[in-house]
Amino acid sequence: QHLHPLTFFLSISPTTELPGPAMILPLGPMGGMQDEVGEPPVEVRDKHSYGWWCLFVLFLGLFLVQIMAVDVFGALFTGIMASVVWFMVSNHCAQMSQYCLFLFGLMCGIQAIFEMLSLTSMVGGRKMQHTTASAPSRDGRTTSVTYTTIVETHPFFDADMGFQYNIQSVARMYSPFVMALGFALAYWSYQAYPGSLFSPRDDEMGPMLGDRRMGGGGRMGGGAGGLDYGGPGATLGGGSRGPPGRGPGGNGAAPYPPGGQPPAFQGTGQRLGD
């Protein structure tokens, strides 16, 4: 007996179970990150929140200093970080999740490292350079321009250099301190949570292959090598079907092992249509 492939697929009910293991796709945060449910710990809301409000005030102060120092990009970054702190700590730390703490601490840590390296290079004095160009001179068909670069070294704080120079020095000392404090505070609050973002979830501890099977009215292969899909239905490729609970080929084959799971890759191969 030959069945049209569409007839075979229609004969499989939506509630059918696969005869073999089914792949379970893990849905959720990537990298094994835990789902976040509930409010922050009481320790974070009652104790750590005071430190976070102090950090918010320090970020605002750094923002004003960088504005006076005409550090546009530094002030923009500081304003964004201050907004993140306010978002996390407002409403009694309702939005202070482990995801926010992890990302905030990561950004503060990276920024603190680079700014600390830059500050270390200025301990011996700040270097300022000026480049000037001479008037073009012609020599026949060629035109030459001479560029002169003058490098000046000044103390980190120099009253002779004016207000903007000294406020820039203040900003260069202020910024890595605030960033390091933000990293330390984020780490402190992160550790107050009972779990970690990277600990395996409960539903990922088991095997990746589940015990879902597709059953219903169909059978592929026919004869002793047919693959039985469970309940009553048609057979694709001919042959007879054994009673429920029997082996893949029917006809008195050995029953399935406990749990109804048929052995994988067993039986006699058959061609479709034989």
N, C-alpha and C positions, 0 to 999 in steps of 0.2 A: 504494500500500500504506500502510495506517495502522497504527501501533504504539501500544500503550498506553504512556504516559510511564514507567510502572514497568518495562516491558520494556526501554525505551531505557536507563534508568539501570542496570538489572541487566546489560545487555550491555557496560558499561564495566568493565573489570577493575581491581582495586586498584592495579596497576602502571602504569596509564595515565598518559601525559604530556600536559600542556596544549599545545595548538598555538600558543599565544602566550606572552608573558612572564608569569611568575608572580611575585606579590609575595612577597618574603622579609621576614618580620617579625623585626626585631633583638631577640633575647632576651638579657638581661643587665642590668647596672647602667644606670640612667637617666642621661641627660646625657652620654653618651659615656664614662662612668667605666670604667676598666680593671678586668678581673678580677684579683684578687690571688691569686697562686700563689707558694708557697715561703716561705722565712724572711726576716726583715729583713736588710738588708745587714750585713756584718761590722763596718763602722764603727759602726753603731748599737748592735750587741750588745757590742762590745768597748770603745767609747769613750763613747758617749752615755749608756749605762746608768748610769754614775756620776752624771752630772748629773740623771738622772731620779730616782735614789734620794735625792739631796739635795733635789729638789723635793718628794718625798713627805714627807720630814721637815719641810720648811717648811710644807706643808699641815697636817700634824698639829699643829705649833706654832700656826698660825693658828686651827685648830679649838678648841684649848684656850683661847686668848685670847678668842675670841668667846663661848665658854661662860661665862668669867668676866665678860665684859661684858654678859651676858644678851641676846645677839643670837641669838635662836633660829633665825630664817630664814637668817641669814648662816652660822651654824654648820652648819645642815643642808646648804646648798649646798657649803660647804667639805668636809664629810664625803663628799659624793657625788664631788666632784672628786678627793679623796685616794684614794677607792676605785678610780676610773678609772685613776689613775696606777699604783696597785699592780697592777691587772689587766694593764696594758700591759707593765710592767717585770718582773713576776715570771716565773719559769721562763726566764731569760735572754732576755727581751724576745720571747718566742714569740708573744704576742698583739699586738705593736705593729705594727698594720697602718696603711696610709696612710689608710684610712677613719677609724680611731680618732684618728690624729694630726690629721687635718683638722678633725673635729668638736670635739676637745678644744681645739685652738688657736683655733677660732672662738669657742667659749664663753668661753675665757680672755680673748681680745681684747675681746669686747663688754663683759664684766664689768669689765675694767681701764679701759676708756674711761669708763664711767659712774661708777665709784668715783673715778677721777682728777678728774672734773668736780666731784663732791661734795666731795672733799678740797680742791680749789682754792677753792671757795666758803667754806671754813672757815679759810683762812690768817689772815684778820684777827681771828679769834676765833669761838668757837662760840656760837650764839644759842640760848637756852632760853626758852620761853614758858610761862606759867602762866595759866590762865583760872579765875576765881572768879565765882560767882553770888551775888547778894544775896538776901535774904529776900523772898518775894513781898509786894507791897503792893497793897491794894485801894483803888480810887477809884470808888465806886459799883458799876457792873456790870463794870468792867475790872480785870484783875489784871496788874500789870507786874513783870518780873524784869529786873534789871540785871546784865549780864555784863561783867566787867573782865578784860582780857588784859594781862599784864605781860611784856614781852620783856627778857630780861637777856642781856648779852654778856660772856662770860668768855674768858680766854686759852685757847689750845688745850690747854695743860697748866696746871692750876691746883691747887696743893696744898690749897687751902681747899675744893675741891669733893668731896674724898673719893676713895676707891680706884676705885669703879666709873666715875666720870666720866673719870679719867685712863686707865683700862684701855680704855675705849671710844675714846679718842683714839689709843691705841696700835694698836687694831684697825683704825681708819680709815686709818692710815699703812701698816700691815703688809699689808692685803688687796690694794690695787692693785699693790704691789711684787711679791707672789707671783703674782698673775694675769698681770702683764706678763712675769715670768720664765717662767711656763708657756707663754705664747704664743710667746716667743722660742725656747724649747727645742723646742716642737712644730714650729715652722717649720724649725729647724735639722735635726731628724731627718727631716722630710718631704723636704727637699732632698737628703738622702743617698740616697734611692731613685733608681734609674735612670730611671724614667718618672714621669708625672703621672697623676692620676686623670682628668683632662679631656682627655688626648690621645686621638685616634681610634684605635680598635682596628683590627687588621689585617683582620678580616673585614668591617669597615664602610667600608673604603677603596674597595671596588668599587661598582658600581651597585646600587641598591636592587632592581632588577628582575632576577631570575635567568633562566636558560634552561630552566626546568622546563616540560615539556609533558605533557599528558594524552593518552595514546594509547589504543589498544584498539579494541574492536569497536563503533563507533557513528558516526553521521554525521548532522549537523543541517542542514536547509535543503533538500536535494534539488536535482536539476538541476545547472546549471552554477554555481549560487551556493552549493552545499552546503559545509559546514565539515567536513573530513575529520578524524577522530580517530585515524587510524593503523590498525591491524590489521584483520583480517576481522570482519565483524559486520553488523548491520542498518542500514538507512537510515531516518531519521525524516523523513517527508514525501515519499518517492518519489524517483525519479531513479536514475541509475546512478552507480557509484563507479569512479573511475579506478584504475589500478594503483599500487602503492606507489611513492612518490617523485615522483608527478605533482602537478599543481597542485590547489587546493582543490576544483575542480569536476570533476576527471577529464576524460574525453572528449578526450584529446589536449591538455590545457592545458599551459602552460609549466611546466617543473619548478621546484621550490623553489630558492631561492638556496642557495649553499654553507652547510652547517650544518643544512639541513632546516627552516629557519624560514620559514613562509608569510608573505607580505605581509599586513599588518594592514588591515582595512576595505577589502577589494577583492572583486570578483565581483558578480554580479547578485542582487539581493534576491529572495527567494521567500517565499511565504506557507506557513505550516504546513498541510499537507494538500493542497496543489495537486499 
